[in-house]
């Protein structure tokens, strides 16, 4: 109800996609950094990824909360000036408060969720369930699937070509891999 009242569905979806994408790309960067330096250590990859995802989560929550709150309060104050009345105890003000917190939570949790999913193969390698080489392969495949899925989701929202949008996101992830391999050759 509150999301519809403020027409906030679009911004919440954008926060989820953009920050999920950031989480995936951060893990991909950590994996490629490990590869480039010839120090592929699953504990480092998991630890660095979790540390980065926590930092992105806190940054995302605070940044989104403060930004959304400021924008939404401005809208309320503009409306109050137009209506010559206070909206402090209104359903609209409640909606602003709830949607602001919801946006901040989505902004915080999306990169953490996608980072943790992306790094799971390395958790299995730490537990000696799979080999490090297999963890690397599964992580790259998993990241590729996640990136393609985010693109496909955007295509469905905009009623565009799923394959095209999926490939846009996938190519962006593969670009990090190509740059990583190129740097590894140079170093």
C-alpha positions as CSV (number, residue, x, y, z in Angstrom):
1,X,0.0,0.0,0.0
2,X,2.7,2.5,1.0
3,X,4.9,1.6,-2.0
4,X,2.0,2.2,-4.3
5,X,1.0,5.4,-2.5
6,X,4.4,6.9,-3.2
7,X,4.9,5.2,-6.5
8,X,8.2,3.8,-5.1
9,X,8.3,0.4,-6.8
10,X,10.6,1.6,-9.5
11,X,13.2,3.1,-7.2
12,X,13.2,0.0,-5.0
13,X,13.8,-2.2,-8.0
14,X,16.6,0.1,-9.2
15,X,18.3,-0.1,-5.8
16,X,18.0,-3.9,-5.8
17,X,19.4,-4.3,-9.3
18,X,22.2,-1.6,-9.1
19,X,23.4,-2.7,-5.8
20,X,23.1,-6.4,-6.5
21,X,25.2,-5.7,-9.6
22,X,27.8,-3.9,-7.5
23,X,28.0,-6.9,-5.1
24,X,28.5,-9.3,-7.9
25,X,31.1,-7.1,-9.7
26,X,33.0,-6.6,-6.4
27,X,33.4,-10.3,-5.8
28,X,34.4,-10.7,-9.5
29,X,37.1,-8.0,-8.9
30,X,38.4,-9.8,-5.8
31,X,38.5,-13.1,-7.6
32,X,40.4,-11.6,-10.6
33,X,42.7,-9.7,-8.2
34,X,43.6,-13.0,-6.6
35,X,44.2,-14.5,-10.0
36,X,46.3,-11.6,-11.2
37,X,48.6,-11.8,-8.2
38,X,48.8,-15.6,-8.3
39,X,47.5,-15.8,-4.7
40,X,44.2,-17.6,-5.1
41,X,43.3,-18.3,-1.5
42,X,39.7,-19.2,-0.8
43,X,39.9,-17.8,2.7
44,X,41.1,-14.4,1.4
45,X,38.4,-14.4,-1.4
46,X,35.7,-15.2,1.1
47,X,37.0,-12.8,3.8
48,X,37.6,-9.9,1.4
49,X,34.2,-10.5,-0.3
50,X,32.3,-10.5,3.0
51,X,34.3,-7.5,4.3
52,X,33.5,-5.6,1.1
53,X,29.8,-6.7,1.2
54,X,29.5,-5.5,4.7
55,X,31.0,-2.1,3.8
56,X,28.7,-1.8,0.8
57,X,25.8,-2.8,2.9
58,X,26.5,-0.1,5.6
59,X,27.3,2.5,3.0
60,X,24.2,1.6,1.0
61,X,21.9,1.7,4.0
62,X,23.2,5.1,5.3
63,X,23.5,6.7,1.9
64,X,20.1,5.5,0.7
65,X,18.4,6.4,4.0
66,X,19.7,9.9,4.2
67,X,19.2,10.6,0.5
68,X,15.7,9.1,0.3
69,X,14.7,10.8,3.6
70,X,15.9,14.2,2.4
71,X,14.1,13.8,-1.0
72,X,10.9,12.5,0.6
73,X,10.8,15.2,3.3
74,X,11.2,17.8,0.6
75,X,8.2,16.4,-1.2
76,X,6.1,16.4,2.0
77,X,7.1,20.0,2.8
78,X,6.4,21.2,-0.8
79,X,3.0,19.5,-0.5
80,X,2.3,21.0,2.9
81,X,3.1,24.5,1.5
82,X,0.7,23.9,-1.4
83,X,-2.0,22.6,0.9
84,X,-1.4,25.1,3.8
85,X,-1.6,22.2,6.3
86,X,0.7,19.9,8.2
87,X,1.0,16.3,7.0
88,X,2.9,15.1,10.1
89,X,0.3,12.6,11.3
90,X,-0.9,11.6,7.8
91,X,-0.8,8.3,6.0
92,X,1.4,9.9,3.5
93,X,4.0,10.8,6.1
94,X,3.8,7.2,7.4
95,X,4.4,5.9,3.9
96,X,7.4,8.2,3.5
97,X,8.9,6.9,6.7
98,X,8.3,3.2,5.8
99,X,9.5,3.5,2.2
100,X,12.6,5.4,3.3
101,X,13.6,2.5,5.6
102,X,12.6,-0.1,3.0
103,X,14.7,1.6,0.3
104,X,17.7,1.7,2.7
105,X,17.3,-2.0,3.6
106,X,17.1,-3.0,-0.1
107,X,20.1,-0.8,-0.9
108,X,22.1,-2.5,2.0
109,X,21.0,-6.1,1.6
110,X,21.2,-6.4,-2.2
111,X,25.0,-6.2,-2.5
112,X,25.4,-8.4,0.5
113,X,23.1,-11.1,-0.8
114,X,24.6,-11.2,-4.3
115,X,28.2,-11.1,-2.9
116,X,27.4,-14.0,-0.6
117,X,25.9,-16.1,-3.4
118,X,28.8,-15.3,-5.6
119,X,31.4,-16.4,-3.1
120,X,29.7,-19.6,-1.9
121,X,31.8,-21.9,-4.1
122,X,34.9,-20.7,-2.2
123,X,33.2,-21.4,1.1
124,X,32.8,-25.0,-0.1
125,X,36.5,-25.1,-1.0
126,X,37.4,-23.9,2.5
127,X,35.4,-26.8,3.9
128,X,37.2,-29.2,1.4
129,X,33.9,-30.1,-0.2
130,X,35.2,-29.1,-3.6
131,X,38.6,-28.2,-5.0
132,X,39.8,-24.6,-5.4
133,X,39.9,-25.0,-9.2
134,X,36.3,-26.2,-9.2
135,X,35.3,-23.4,-6.8
136,X,36.9,-20.9,-9.3
137,X,35.0,-22.4,-12.2
138,X,31.7,-22.6,-10.4
139,X,32.0,-19.0,-9.1
140,X,32.6,-17.7,-12.6
141,X,29.6,-19.7,-14.0
142,X,27.5,-18.6,-11.0
143,X,28.4,-15.0,-11.4
144,X,27.7,-15.2,-15.1
145,X,24.2,-16.6,-14.4
146,X,23.5,-13.9,-11.8
147,X,24.6,-11.1,-14.2
148,X,22.5,-12.5,-17.0
149,X,19.5,-12.9,-14.6
150,X,19.7,-9.3,-13.5
151,X,19.7,-8.2,-17.2
152,X,16.8,-10.5,-18.0
153,X,14.9,-9.1,-15.0
154,X,15.4,-5.6,-16.4
155,X,14.3,-6.7,-19.8
156,X,11.1,-8.1,-18.4
157,X,10.4,-4.8,-16.5
158,X,10.9,-2.7,-19.6
159,X,9.3,-5.3,-22.0
160,X,12.6,-5.5,-23.9
161,X,14.6,-8.4,-25.3
162,X,15.6,-10.7,-22.5
163,X,18.6,-12.1,-24.3
164,X,19.9,-8.7,-25.2
165,X,19.7,-7.2,-21.7
166,X,21.0,-10.4,-20.2
167,X,24.0,-10.3,-22.5
168,X,24.7,-6.6,-21.7
169,X,25.1,-7.5,-18.0
170,X,27.0,-10.7,-18.7
171,X,29.5,-8.9,-21.0
172,X,30.2,-6.4,-18.3
173,X,31.2,-9.2,-16.0
174,X,33.2,-10.9,-18.6
175,X,35.0,-7.7,-19.3
176,X,36.5,-7.8,-15.8
177,X,37.7,-11.3,-16.5
178,X,39.3,-10.3,-19.8
179,X,41.0,-7.3,-18.2
180,X,42.2,-9.6,-15.4
181,X,43.7,-12.2,-17.7
182,X,45.3,-9.4,-19.7
183,X,46.8,-7.9,-16.5
184,X,48.0,-11.3,-15.4
185,X,49.9,-11.8,-18.7
186,X,51.5,-8.3,-18.3
187,X,52.5,-8.9,-14.7
